[in-house]
């Protein structure tokens, strides 16, 4: 997961996003936010149902 966060640090500041590294979250000027997360256990897969990309959530 650290690699995904490191890659996001290369991209998101260019579009005005602010990092909150302690919670692996980005805040965007539009008011939206993105969360860097992962699926730890198969049994929690339904917690991610309906999300476009469970590795990198944008809401």
PDB file of N, CA, C, O and CB in Angstrom:
ATOM      1  N   UNK A   1       0.821  -1.180   0.000  1.00  0.00           N
ATOM      2  CA  UNK A   1       0.000   0.000   0.000  1.00  0.00           C
ATOM      3  C   UNK A   1       0.871   1.251   0.000  1.00  0.00           C
ATOM      4  O   UNK A   1       0.475   2.281  -0.545  1.00  0.00           O
ATOM      5  CB  UNK A   1      -0.937  -0.006   1.197  1.00  0.00           C
ATOM      6  N   UNK A   2       2.023   1.172   0.591  1.00  0.00           N
ATOM      7  CA  UNK A   2       2.912   2.333   0.628  1.00  0.00           C
ATOM      8  C   UNK A   2       3.266   2.796  -0.782  1.00  0.00           C
ATOM      9  O   UNK A   2       3.365   3.995  -1.044  1.00  0.00           O
ATOM     10  CB  UNK A   2       4.190   2.003   1.412  1.00  0.00           C
ATOM     11  N   UNK A   3       3.455   1.836  -1.689  1.00  0.00           N
ATOM     12  CA  UNK A   3       3.803   2.191  -3.069  1.00  0.00           C
ATOM     13  C   UNK A   3       2.683   2.994  -3.724  1.00  0.00           C
ATOM     14  O   UNK A   3       2.952   3.936  -4.469  1.00  0.00           O
ATOM     15  CB  UNK A   3       4.097   0.925  -3.893  1.00  0.00           C
ATOM     16  N   UNK A   4       1.433   2.630  -3.454  1.00  0.00           N
ATOM     17  CA  UNK A   4       0.305   3.369  -4.018  1.00  0.00           C
ATOM     18  C   UNK A   4       0.270   4.789  -3.470  1.00  0.00           C
ATOM     19  O   UNK A   4       0.027   5.739  -4.215  1.00  0.00           O
ATOM     20  CB  UNK A   4      -1.019   2.649  -3.716  1.00  0.00           C
ATOM     21  N   UNK A   5       0.511   4.935  -2.170  1.00  0.00           N
ATOM     22  CA  UNK A   5       0.544   6.275  -1.572  1.00  0.00           C
ATOM     23  C   UNK A   5       1.677   7.094  -2.195  1.00  0.00           C
ATOM     24  O   UNK A   5       1.487   8.263  -2.532  1.00  0.00           O
ATOM     25  CB  UNK A   5       0.720   6.185  -0.026  1.00  0.00           C
ATOM     26  N   UNK A   6       2.838   6.491  -2.344  1.00  0.00           N
ATOM     27  CA  UNK A   6       3.978   7.193  -2.928  1.00  0.00           C
ATOM     28  C   UNK A   6       3.663   7.677  -4.340  1.00  0.00           C
ATOM     29  O   UNK A   6       4.031   8.792  -4.709  1.00  0.00           O
ATOM     30  CB  UNK A   6       5.209   6.286  -2.946  1.00  0.00           C
ATOM     31  N   UNK A   7       2.988   6.849  -5.126  1.00  0.00           N
ATOM     32  CA  UNK A   7       2.606   7.251  -6.480  1.00  0.00           C
ATOM     33  C   UNK A   7       1.588   8.383  -6.451  1.00  0.00           C
ATOM     34  O   UNK A   7       1.653   9.300  -7.270  1.00  0.00           O
ATOM     35  CB  UNK A   7       2.040   6.059  -7.250  1.00  0.00           C
ATOM     36  N   UNK A   8       0.656   8.323  -5.518  1.00  0.00           N
ATOM     37  CA  UNK A   8      -0.349   9.385  -5.429  1.00  0.00           C
ATOM     38  C   UNK A   8       0.291  10.725  -5.072  1.00  0.00           C
ATOM     39  O   UNK A   8      -0.203  11.779  -5.474  1.00  0.00           O
ATOM     40  CB  UNK A   8      -1.415   9.022  -4.391  1.00  0.00           C
ATOM     41  N   UNK A   9       1.386  10.683  -4.320  1.00  0.00           N
ATOM     42  CA  UNK A   9       2.095  11.919  -3.974  1.00  0.00           C
ATOM     43  C   UNK A   9       2.720  12.592  -5.194  1.00  0.00           C
ATOM     44  O   UNK A   9       3.008  13.789  -5.164  1.00  0.00           O
ATOM     45  CB  UNK A   9       3.174  11.627  -2.946  1.00  0.00           C
ATOM     46  N   UNK A  10       2.925  11.837  -6.249  1.00  0.00           N
ATOM     47  CA  UNK A  10       3.472  12.403  -7.481  1.00  0.00           C
ATOM     48  C   UNK A  10       2.387  13.071  -8.322  1.00  0.00           C
ATOM     49  O   UNK A  10       2.683  13.968  -9.112  1.00  0.00           O
ATOM     50  CB  UNK A  10       4.167  11.317  -8.295  1.00  0.00           C
ATOM     51  N   UNK A  11       1.145  12.647  -8.163  1.00  0.00           N
ATOM     52  CA  UNK A  11       0.062  13.112  -9.020  1.00  0.00           C
ATOM     53  C   UNK A  11      -0.840  14.173  -8.400  1.00  0.00           C
ATOM     54  O   UNK A  11      -1.068  15.220  -9.007  1.00  0.00           O
ATOM     55  CB  UNK A  11      -0.763  11.960  -9.418  1.00  0.00           C
ATOM     56  N   UNK A  12      -1.344  13.923  -7.228  1.00  0.00           N
ATOM     57  CA  UNK A  12      -2.405  14.748  -6.673  1.00  0.00           C
ATOM     58  C   UNK A  12      -2.024  16.178  -6.300  1.00  0.00           C
ATOM     59  O   UNK A  12      -2.861  17.069  -6.450  1.00  0.00           O
ATOM     60  CB  UNK A  12      -2.929  14.090  -5.492  1.00  0.00           C
ATOM     61  N   UNK A  13      -0.818  16.446  -5.826  1.00  0.00           N
ATOM     62  CA  UNK A  13      -0.490  17.844  -5.547  1.00  0.00           C
ATOM     63  C   UNK A  13      -0.597  18.741  -6.785  1.00  0.00           C
ATOM     64  O   UNK A  13      -0.898  19.929  -6.669  1.00  0.00           O
ATOM     65  CB  UNK A  13       0.909  17.935  -4.977  1.00  0.00           C
ATOM     66  N   UNK A  14      -0.353  18.179  -7.949  1.00  0.00           N
ATOM     67  CA  UNK A  14      -0.422  18.954  -9.192  1.00  0.00           C
ATOM     68  C   UNK A  14      -1.835  19.443  -9.492  1.00  0.00           C
ATOM     69  O   UNK A  14      -2.013  20.403 -10.241  1.00  0.00           O
ATOM     70  CB  UNK A  14       0.084  18.119 -10.354  1.00  0.00           C
ATOM     71  N   UNK A  15      -2.833  18.793  -8.916  1.00  0.00           N
ATOM     72  CA  UNK A  15      -4.208  19.246  -9.137  1.00  0.00           C
ATOM     73  C   UNK A  15      -4.806  19.863  -7.875  1.00  0.00           C
ATOM     74  O   UNK A  15      -6.025  19.969  -7.738  1.00  0.00           O
ATOM     75  CB  UNK A  15      -5.078  18.081  -9.608  1.00  0.00           C
ATOM     76  N   UNK A  16      -3.932  20.268  -6.959  1.00  0.00           N
ATOM     77  CA  UNK A  16      -4.362  21.018  -5.788  1.00  0.00           C
ATOM     78  C   UNK A  16      -4.805  20.213  -4.594  1.00  0.00           C
ATOM     79  O   UNK A  16      -5.356  20.777  -3.649  1.00  0.00           O
ATOM     80  CB  UNK A  16      -5.440  21.882  -6.164  1.00  0.00           C
ATOM     81  N   UNK A  17      -4.583  18.912  -4.601  1.00  0.00           N
ATOM     82  CA  UNK A  17      -5.002  18.072  -3.478  1.00  0.00           C
ATOM     83  C   UNK A  17      -4.039  18.223  -2.303  1.00  0.00           C
ATOM     84  O   UNK A  17      -2.845  18.458  -2.483  1.00  0.00           O
ATOM     85  CB  UNK A  17      -5.086  16.597  -3.910  1.00  0.00           C
ATOM     86  N   UNK A  18      -4.590  18.081  -1.095  1.00  0.00           N
ATOM     87  CA  UNK A  18      -3.811  18.166   0.137  1.00  0.00           C
ATOM     88  C   UNK A  18      -3.794  16.802   0.822  1.00  0.00           C
ATOM     89  O   UNK A  18      -4.847  16.188   0.998  1.00  0.00           O
ATOM     90  CB  UNK A  18      -4.390  19.251   1.087  1.00  0.00           C
ATOM     91  N   UNK A  19      -2.604  16.318   1.213  1.00  0.00           N
ATOM     92  CA  UNK A  19      -2.537  14.988   1.830  1.00  0.00           C
ATOM     93  C   UNK A  19      -2.824  15.007   3.325  1.00  0.00           C
ATOM     94  O   UNK A  19      -2.533  15.980   4.022  1.00  0.00           O
ATOM     95  CB  UNK A  19      -1.178  14.382   1.593  1.00  0.00           C
ATOM     96  N   UNK A  20      -3.399  13.911   3.797  1.00  0.00           N
ATOM     97  CA  UNK A  20      -3.521  13.608   5.228  1.00  0.00           C
ATOM     98  C   UNK A  20      -2.929  12.215   5.379  1.00  0.00           C
ATOM     99  O   UNK A  20      -3.656  11.222   5.428  1.00  0.00           O
ATOM    100  CB  UNK A  20      -5.044  13.684   5.756  1.00  0.00           C
ATOM    101  N   UNK A  21      -1.613  12.150   5.452  1.00  0.00           N
ATOM    102  CA  UNK A  21      -0.916  10.868   5.390  1.00  0.00           C
ATOM    103  C   UNK A  21      -1.275   9.935   6.538  1.00  0.00           C
ATOM    104  O   UNK A  21      -1.294   8.718   6.353  1.00  0.00           O
ATOM    105  CB  UNK A  21       0.565  11.097   5.381  1.00  0.00           C
ATOM    106  N   UNK A  22      -1.559  10.474   7.714  1.00  0.00           N
ATOM    107  CA  UNK A  22      -1.853   9.610   8.863  1.00  0.00           C
ATOM    108  C   UNK A  22      -3.121   8.775   8.670  1.00  0.00           C
ATOM    109  O   UNK A  22      -3.302   7.763   9.347  1.00  0.00           O
ATOM    110  CB  UNK A  22      -1.991  10.452  10.114  1.00  0.00           C
ATOM    111  N   UNK A  23      -3.999   9.192   7.751  1.00  0.00           N
ATOM    112  CA  UNK A  23      -5.200   8.407   7.439  1.00  0.00           C
ATOM    113  C   UNK A  23      -5.239   7.994   5.964  1.00  0.00           C
ATOM    114  O   UNK A  23      -6.254   7.490   5.484  1.00  0.00           O
ATOM    115  CB  UNK A  23      -6.460   9.211   7.788  1.00  0.00           C
ATOM    116  N   UNK A  24      -4.125   8.210   5.245  1.00  0.00           N
ATOM    117  CA  UNK A  24      -4.004   7.868   3.829  1.00  0.00           C
ATOM    118  C   UNK A  24      -5.167   8.438   3.010  1.00  0.00           C
ATOM    119  O   UNK A  24      -5.847   7.724   2.273  1.00  0.00           O
ATOM    120  CB  UNK A  24      -3.940   6.349   3.658  1.00  0.00           C
ATOM    121  N   UNK A  25      -5.367   9.739   3.168  1.00  0.00           N
ATOM    122  CA  UNK A  25      -6.480  10.412   2.502  1.00  0.00           C
ATOM    123  C   UNK A  25      -6.007  11.690   1.826  1.00  0.00           C
ATOM    124  O   UNK A  25      -5.106  12.371   2.316  1.00  0.00           O
ATOM    125  CB  UNK A  25      -7.597  10.725   3.503  1.00  0.00           C
ATOM    126  N   UNK A  26      -6.626  12.005   0.696  1.00  0.00           N
ATOM    127  CA  UNK A  26      -6.374  13.240  -0.028  1.00  0.00           C
ATOM    128  C   UNK A  26      -7.643  14.080  -0.022  1.00  0.00           C
ATOM    129  O   UNK A  26      -8.741  13.554  -0.202  1.00  0.00           O
ATOM    130  CB  UNK A  26      -5.904  12.954  -1.479  1.00  0.00           C
ATOM    131  N   UNK A  27      -7.495  15.384   0.185  1.00  0.00           N
ATOM    132  CA  UNK A  27      -8.612  16.320   0.079  1.00  0.00           C
ATOM    133  C   UNK A  27      -8.410  17.157  -1.168  1.00  0.00           C
ATOM    134  O   UNK A  27      -7.319  17.671  -1.413  1.00  0.00           O
ATOM    135  CB  UNK A  27      -8.727  17.223   1.348  1.00  0.00           C
ATOM    136  N   UNK A  28      -9.480  17.292  -1.963  1.00  0.00           N
ATOM    137  CA  UNK A  28      -9.411  18.024  -3.221  1.00  0.00           C
ATOM    138  C   UNK A  28     -10.105  19.375  -3.103  1.00  0.00           C
ATOM    139  O   UNK A  28     -11.018  19.531  -2.292  1.00  0.00           O
ATOM    140  CB  UNK A  28     -10.039  17.206  -4.350  1.00  0.00           C
ATOM    141  N   UNK A  29      -9.682  20.356  -3.902  1.00  0.00           N
ATOM    142  CA  UNK A  29     -10.270  21.688  -3.842  1.00  0.00           C
ATOM    143  C   UNK A  29     -11.793  21.688  -4.038  1.00  0.00           C
ATOM    144  O   UNK A  29     -12.478  22.579  -3.536  1.00  0.00           O
ATOM    145  CB  UNK A  29      -9.628  22.565  -4.883  1.00  0.00           C
ATOM    146  N   UNK A  30     -12.314  20.721  -4.745  1.00  0.00           N
ATOM    147  CA  UNK A  30     -13.757  20.639  -5.002  1.00  0.00           C
ATOM    148  C   UNK A  30     -14.558  20.222  -3.769  1.00  0.00           C
ATOM    149  O   UNK A  30     -15.786  20.303  -3.758  1.00  0.00           O
ATOM    150  CB  UNK A  30     -14.023  19.661  -6.128  1.00  0.00           C
ATOM    151  N   UNK A  31     -13.844  19.773  -2.728  1.00  0.00           N
ATOM    152  CA  UNK A  31     -14.506  19.259  -1.532  1.00  0.00           C
ATOM    153  C   UNK A  31     -14.525  17.742  -1.489  1.00  0.00           C
ATOM    154  O   UNK A  31     -14.884  17.148  -0.472  1.00  0.00           O
ATOM    155  CB  UNK A  31     -15.916  19.783  -1.456  1.00  0.00           C
ATOM    156  N   UNK A  32     -14.142  17.119  -2.584  1.00  0.00           N
ATOM    157  CA  UNK A  32     -14.078  15.660  -2.622  1.00  0.00           C
ATOM    158  C   UNK A  32     -12.847  15.154  -1.898  1.00  0.00           C
ATOM    159  O   UNK A  32     -11.974  15.929  -1.509  1.00  0.00           O
ATOM    160  CB  UNK A  32     -14.080  15.159  -4.063  1.00  0.00           C
ATOM    161  N   UNK A  33     -12.791  13.857  -1.724  1.00  0.00           N
ATOM    162  CA  UNK A  33     -11.609  13.266  -1.105  1.00  0.00           C
ATOM    163  C   UNK A  33     -11.367  11.884  -1.666  1.00  0.00           C
ATOM    164  O   UNK A  33     -12.272  11.247  -2.205  1.00  0.00           O
ATOM    165  CB  UNK A  33     -11.761  13.204   0.417  1.00  0.00           C
ATOM    166  N   UNK A  34     -10.147  11.433  -1.534  1.00  0.00           N
ATOM    167  CA  UNK A  34      -9.754  10.106  -1.977  1.00  0.00           C
ATOM    168  C   UNK A  34      -9.084   9.383  -0.836  1.00  0.00           C
ATOM    169  O   UNK A  34      -8.356   9.985  -0.046  1.00  0.00           O
ATOM    170  CB  UNK A  34      -8.825  10.177  -3.198  1.00  0.00           C
ATOM    171  N   UNK A  35      -9.328   8.094  -0.750  1.00  0.00           N
ATOM    172  CA  UNK A  35      -8.758   7.267   0.311  1.00  0.00           C
ATOM    173  C   UNK A  35      -7.935   6.163  -0.333  1.00  0.00           C
ATOM    174  O   UNK A  35      -8.394   5.504  -1.266  1.00  0.00           O
ATOM    175  CB  UNK A  35      -9.872   6.671   1.232  1.00  0.00           C
ATOM    176  N   UNK A  36      -6.731   5.961   0.158  1.00  0.00           N
ATOM    177  CA  UNK A  36      -5.897   4.848  -0.279  1.00  0.00           C
ATOM    178  C   UNK A  36      -6.152   3.711   0.710  1.00  0.00           C
ATOM    179  O   UNK A  36      -5.872   3.837   1.902  1.00  0.00           O
ATOM    180  CB  UNK A  36      -4.355   5.247  -0.344  1.00  0.00           C
ATOM    181  N   UNK A  37      -6.688   2.597   0.197  1.00  0.00           N
ATOM    182  CA  UNK A  37      -7.050   1.478   1.075  1.00  0.00           C
ATOM    183  C   UNK A  37      -6.817   0.162   0.339  1.00  0.00           C
ATOM    184  O   UNK A  37      -6.472   0.148  -0.843  1.00  0.00           O
ATOM    185  CB  UNK A  37      -8.534   1.591   1.542  1.00  0.00           C
ATOM    186  N   UNK A  38      -7.009  -0.936   1.055  1.00  0.00           N
ATOM    187  CA  UNK A  38      -6.852  -2.245   0.437  1.00  0.00           C
ATOM    188  C   UNK A  38      -7.806  -3.245   1.079  1.00  0.00           C
ATOM    189  O   UNK A  38      -8.353  -3.008   2.156  1.00  0.00           O
ATOM    190  CB  UNK A  38      -5.397  -2.733   0.558  1.00  0.00           C
ATOM    191  N   UNK A  39      -7.986  -4.350   0.401  1.00  0.00           N
ATOM    192  CA  UNK A  39      -8.822  -5.433   0.913  1.00  0.00           C
ATOM    193  C   UNK A  39      -7.924  -6.373   1.707  1.00  0.00           C
ATOM    194  O   UNK A  39      -7.125  -7.112   1.132  1.00  0.00           O
ATOM    195  CB  UNK A  39      -9.562  -6.195  -0.249  1.00  0.00           C
ATOM    196  N   UNK A  40      -8.060  -6.342   3.030  1.00  0.00           N
ATOM    197  CA  UNK A  40      -7.194  -7.157   3.882  1.00  0.00           C
ATOM    198  C   UNK A  40      -7.645  -8.618   3.954  1.00  0.00           C
ATOM    199  O   UNK A  40      -6.818  -9.529   3.930  1.00  0.00           O
ATOM    200  CB  UNK A  40      -7.149  -6.571   5.279  1.00  0.00           C
ATOM    201  N   UNK A  41      -8.954  -8.833   4.041  1.00  0.00           N
ATOM    202  CA  UNK A  41      -9.488 -10.187   4.165  1.00  0.00           C
ATOM    203  C   UNK A  41     -10.606 -10.393   3.154  1.00  0.00           C
ATOM    204  O   UNK A  41     -11.418  -9.495   2.931  1.00  0.00           O
ATOM    205  CB  UNK A  41      -9.999 -10.448   5.601  1.00  0.00           C
ATOM    206  N   UNK A  42     -10.651 -11.562   2.546  1.00  0.00           N
ATOM    207  CA  UNK A  42     -11.707 -11.871   1.575  1.00  0.00           C
ATOM    208  C   UNK A  42     -13.103 -11.700   2.173  1.00  0.00           C
ATOM    209  O   UNK A  42     -14.038 -11.323   1.466  1.00  0.00           O
ATOM    210  CB  UNK A  42     -11.542 -13.297   1.058  1.00  0.00           C
ATOM    211  N   UNK A  43     -13.246 -11.972   3.459  1.00  0.00           N
ATOM    212  CA  UNK A  43     -14.577 -11.913   4.079  1.00  0.00           C
ATOM    213  C   UNK A  43     -15.119 -10.476   4.169  1.00  0.00           C
ATOM    214  O   UNK A  43     -16.307 -10.287   4.428  1.00  0.00           O
ATOM    215  CB  UNK A  43     -14.524 -12.531   5.479  1.00  0.00           C
ATOM    216  N   UNK A  44     -14.270  -9.472   3.961  1.00  0.00           N
ATOM    217  CA  UNK A  44     -14.746  -8.088   4.009  1.00  0.00           C
ATOM    218  C   UNK A  44     -15.002  -7.514   2.617  1.00  0.00           C
ATOM    219  O   UNK A  44     -15.185  -6.306   2.471  1.00  0.00           O
ATOM    220  CB  UNK A  44     -13.740  -7.217   4.743  1.00  0.00           C
ATOM    221  N   UNK A  45     -15.015  -8.361   1.603  1.00  0.00           N
ATOM    222  CA  UNK A  45     -15.178  -7.882   0.230  1.00  0.00           C
ATOM    223  C   UNK A  45     -16.499  -7.136   0.046  1.00  0.00           C
ATOM    224  O   UNK A  45     -16.557  -6.193  -0.744  1.00  0.00           O
ATOM    225  CB  UNK A  45     -15.102  -9.054  -0.747  1.00  0.00           C
ATOM    226  N   UNK A  46     -17.548  -7.527   0.743  1.00  0.00           N
ATOM    227  CA  UNK A  46     -18.834  -6.838   0.590  1.00  0.00           C
ATOM    228  C   UNK A  46     -18.808  -5.415   1.143  1.00  0.00           C
ATOM    229  O   UNK A  46     -19.656  -4.599   0.782  1.00  0.00           O
ATOM    230  CB  UNK A  46     -19.926  -7.627   1.282  1.00  0.00           C
ATOM    231  N   UNK A  47     -17.853  -5.110   2.006  1.00  0.00           N
ATOM    232  CA  UNK A  47     -17.711  -3.736   2.504  1.00  0.00           C
ATOM    233  C   UNK A  47     -17.338  -2.779   1.376  1.00  0.00           C
ATOM    234  O   UNK A  47     -17.565  -1.574   1.481  1.00  0.00           O
ATOM    235  CB  UNK A  47     -16.652  -3.674   3.616  1.00  0.00           C
ATOM    236  N   UNK A  48     -16.772  -3.308   0.312  1.00  0.00           N
ATOM    237  CA  UNK A  48     -16.312  -2.492  -0.815  1.00  0.00           C
ATOM    238  C   UNK A  48     -17.274  -2.550  -1.993  1.00  0.00           C
ATOM    239  O   UNK A  48     -17.015  -1.929  -3.024  1.00  0.00           O
ATOM    240  CB  UNK A  48     -14.934  -2.944  -1.259  1.00  0.00           C
ATOM    241  N   UNK A  49     -18.372  -3.279  -1.865  1.00  0.00           N
ATOM    242  CA  UNK A  49     -19.316  -3.474  -2.965  1.00  0.00           C
ATOM    243  C   UNK A  49     -19.833  -2.134  -3.488  1.00  0.00           C
ATOM    244  O   UNK A  49     -20.206  -1.245  -2.723  1.00  0.00           O
ATOM    245  CB  UNK A  49     -20.490  -4.354  -2.512  1.00  0.00           C
ATOM    246  N   UNK A  50     -19.843  -2.022  -4.807  1.00  0.00           N
ATOM    247  CA  UNK A  50     -20.357  -0.820  -5.439  1.00  0.00           C
ATOM    248  C   UNK A  50     -19.311   0.244  -5.700  1.00  0.00           C
ATOM    249  O   UNK A  50     -19.604   1.242  -6.359  1.00  0.00           O
ATOM    250  CB  UNK A  50     -21.425  -0.250  -4.606  1.00  0.00           C
ATOM    251  N   UNK A  51     -18.119   0.063  -5.209  1.00  0.00           N
ATOM    252  CA  UNK A  51     -17.051   1.021  -5.440  1.00  0.00           C
ATOM    253  C   UNK A  51     -16.295   0.645  -6.700  1.00  0.00           C
ATOM    254  O   UNK A  51     -16.042  -0.532  -6.955  1.00  0.00           O
ATOM    255  CB  UNK A  51     -16.099   1.085  -4.234  1.00  0.00           C
ATOM    256  N   UNK A  52     -15.939   1.636  -7.477  1.00  0.00           N
ATOM    257  CA  UNK A  52     -15.329   1.373  -8.779  1.00  0.00           C
ATOM    258  C   UNK A  52     -13.961   0.729  -8.673  1.00  0.00           C
ATOM    259  O   UNK A  52     -13.645  -0.161  -9.463  1.00  0.00           O
ATOM    260  CB  UNK A  52     -15.217   2.647  -9.556  1.00  0.00           C
ATOM    261  N   UNK A  53     -13.150   1.146  -7.733  1.00  0.00           N
ATOM    262  CA  UNK A  53     -11.781   0.645  -7.629  1.00  0.00           C
ATOM    263  C   UNK A  53     -11.416   0.504  -6.161  1.00  0.00           C
ATOM    264  O   UNK A  53     -10.999   1.490  -5.553  1.00  0.00           O
ATOM    265  CB  UNK A  53     -10.781   1.587  -8.358  1.00  0.00           C
ATOM    266  N   UNK A  54     -11.551  -0.667  -5.563  1.00  0.00           N
ATOM    267  CA  UNK A  54     -11.303  -0.822  -4.142  1.00  0.00           C
ATOM    268  C   UNK A  54      -9.871  -0.516  -3.710  1.00  0.00           C
ATOM    269  O   UNK A  54      -9.634  -0.280  -2.526  1.00  0.00           O
ATOM    270  CB  UNK A  54     -11.644  -2.200  -3.742  1.00  0.00           C
ATOM    271  N   UNK A  55      -8.917  -0.513  -4.627  1.00  0.00           N
ATOM    272  CA  UNK A  55      -7.546  -0.201  -4.226  1.00  0.00           C
ATOM    273  C   UNK A  55      -7.356   1.290  -4.028  1.00  0.00           C
ATOM    274  O   UNK A  55      -6.480   1.713  -3.273  1.00  0.00           O
ATOM    275  CB  UNK A  55      -6.557  -0.716  -5.263  1.00  0.00           C
ATOM    276  N   UNK A  56      -8.161   2.078  -4.694  1.00  0.00           N
ATOM    277  CA  UNK A  56      -7.993   3.526  -4.624  1.00  0.00           C
ATOM    278  C   UNK A  56      -9.363   4.174  -4.739  1.00  0.00           C
ATOM    279  O   UNK A  56      -9.892   4.338  -5.838  1.00  0.00           O
ATOM    280  CB  UNK A  56      -7.034   4.042  -5.742  1.00  0.00           C
ATOM    281  N   UNK A  57      -9.923   4.534  -3.619  1.00  0.00           N
ATOM    282  CA  UNK A  57     -11.309   5.005  -3.579  1.00  0.00           C
ATOM    283  C   UNK A  57     -11.372   6.518  -3.754  1.00  0.00           C
ATOM    284  O   UNK A  57     -10.649   7.258  -3.087  1.00  0.00           O
ATOM    285  CB  UNK A  57     -11.979   4.597  -2.256  1.00  0.00           C
ATOM    286  N   UNK A  58     -12.220   6.963  -4.634  1.00  0.00           N
ATOM    287  CA  UNK A  58     -12.480   8.393  -4.790  1.00  0.00           C
ATOM    288  C   UNK A  58     -13.959   8.622  -4.558  1.00  0.00           C
ATOM    289  O   UNK A  58     -14.799   8.005  -5.213  1.00  0.00           O
ATOM    290  CB  UNK A  58     -12.042   8.911  -6.202  1.00  0.00           C
ATOM    291  N   UNK A  59     -14.276   9.503  -3.634  1.00  0.00           N
ATOM    292  CA  UNK A  59     -15.678   9.830  -3.364  1.00  0.00           C
ATOM    293  C   UNK A  59     -15.848  11.325  -3.390  1.00  0.00           C
ATOM    294  O   UNK A  59     -16.955  11.825  -3.187  1.00  0.00           O
ATOM    295  CB  UNK A  59     -16.142   9.256  -2.008  1.00  0.00           C
TER     296      UNK A  59
END
